[in-house]
């Protein structure tokens, strides 16, 4: 059987992740730093090998931010203006071995420069942990493959006095290219801190009093990010007067913003 090299590239957006074929997990998947200019702060990362084979791990760095649709944009280190890649050091080293069934703790150190630019409130970086000795597995056809896992730890930095703010800036009825009726909702992060949250929508029939809830979306944003989400209206919606309601919730305190628009179908 032919052997094939496969790279599994995973971003950890939750507390931990596990890929049993290759045997590598890290926790947490995100780190938030708030140390001031000219200071160093450290946080601990747990990395585990649940399998019966030692794993060699190499560490590298990259940059990331969000695209306009909210997906991750990952590029080479020191490419983006908000890069914190040069501030990061992995201790005790950027190469280590995890023995079978071992759980190891390492430190991520963030050394903030003496002066930070006023127009970039949040800096980010990605720390990659790559398995250097591929694990053995098989594909669906039974062919032997070698699996290499690269996992990404997202790093955020902001000053302690930065504040979160997300606003709904516009809503408008629209149609997609295939004729679906939608309400476009435009919102942006106008604060000085990263903000995660949910966008919920519903519509109210002014004649019948019926209120229908649409789908909910999760969003992740950095300062100055602008987003648009189109909520699709049901095809069977009867002619009449309606009110469309959007509820945006974000931040640690679950701040809520509500906006409405009336439309006639």
Secondary structure, 3 states (H helix, E strand, C coil): CCCEEEEEEEECCCCEEEECCCCEEEECCEEEECCCCCCEEEEEEEEECCCCCCEEEEEEEEEEEECCCCCEEEEECCCCCCECHHHEEEECCCEEEECCCCEEEEEEEEECCCCCCCCCCEEEEEEEEEECCCEEEECCCCCEEEEEEEEEEEEEEECCCCCCCEEEEEEEEEECCCCCEEEEEEEEECCCCCEEEEEEEEEEECCCCCEEEEEEEEEEECCCCEEEEEEECCCCCCCCEEEEEEEEEECCCCEEEEEEEEEEC
